[in-house]
Structure formats: structure tokens, C-alpha cells
């Protein structure tokens, strides 16, 4: 199967694209589209996290669970929304923690492409979702794929930071070799849990300090207003 994905990722993941679970996922998506279902993000953006953050440039992984399921929101980067779309509550809380941690002003949009272009992989565990039905594609094969992605990053890269927010993301901790990578854990930034350990976690400054200690250029977390 010729998957349209950035070349360094294509090489790393080529064996996954021929496995039954991946073929099952693509077949499922095709059947839903043929049935007239609306799926987010659009097909051209399903692998946006990979296309914007090449494997060779990856420094940080922020793991989300599911794409946003409302019109115009999801564009293939976890927690991020397209410009012109109001930032959802979890993203607003991420910006609040950034402000408290690094003094970075809260931007007037929620597009995180600037982070992704610097090596922050914004990876959702499921790469697609049916409109208005959260977690509707959680069981079609994406979990196997994104687990393989995390495992390959852990095995093939050195000195990456994994930010695992909430119970779901923290279940992936066992896939990461902590002898060479930094794992940062906190509560999910959702309004239901942000005050249970996300606020005050200082993950952004901790990530940058660790990268600098390894001789790696830190992330510029500031987003310019539009």
C-alpha cells in the first residue's frame, strides 16, 4: 500500500503499512465514506502529525487520545485546532500552564503547527473520528498503529521527551525506554482534571531544560497571534 506520508516516516513505518490491522483500518474508513459518513480530519490531514514533524527532526511527543469531532476543528495534530476555530477547553488549559510555567502570553488562536515544525510530534492515538461521535474509531486499528509509532520512536531515537497527560496517555509509558528518553506525566488538561496535577506540572520548562542538557535546541513554545 502506498501511504502518502513524509519520507523519513515512510521508511520507519513501511512494515506497518502491510500488516492486517492497518489494511483493516483503511478499509473501514473507505466503507464509512462510501456510506456517506463524515470523518475528521479530512483525508489529506490524517497523517499531518507525521508530515509536519519528520522522524529525523522529532524531539518531543505530546500524546492525545482522539481527534476533535466537530466541524473544522481537527487537522491531524493532537490538541490543535485550525485558525479561526475557538480553542477547546483542554487547549485553553495548556496555554494557561504555559503562561504560568514560562510566562508565555495566551495566543488568540489554537493552531499548534509552530510547535510541530520544531520537532514536537502532536500524535493522537486514533488518527480519525466520525463526526460528532468521540472515540468512534478507537477500535478500527489505529491503536496498534500508534503504539508501533511510539515503540519505534523509543527504539530508534535518542533523547526524546514524552509528555503523557492523563490515564490514557500514561498507559503508553511501558512502550518508552526511560533509560534514554524523558517521560513527563501529569493529569489531563481537561477542565475535569487540570487542577488535579496538570496545572503546575511545568512540563514545558522541564522538557526544554532536559533537551538543552542533551545538547538539543529547545522548543520555542510561543505562538504568534493572528
Secondary structure, DSSP 4 states (H G I P E B T S, - for coil): ------HHHHHHHTTGGGSHHHHHHHHHHHHHHHTT--EES-GGGTTHHHHHS-GGG--EEEEESS---STTT--SSTT---TTSPPPHHHHHHHHHHHHHH-PPPPSS---HHHHTTTEEEEESSS-EETTBTTTTTTTTHHHHHHHHHHHHHHH-SS-EEEEEHHHHHTTGGGS-TTTSEEEEE--SSTTTGGGTTTT--HHHHHHHHHHHTT-PPP-------
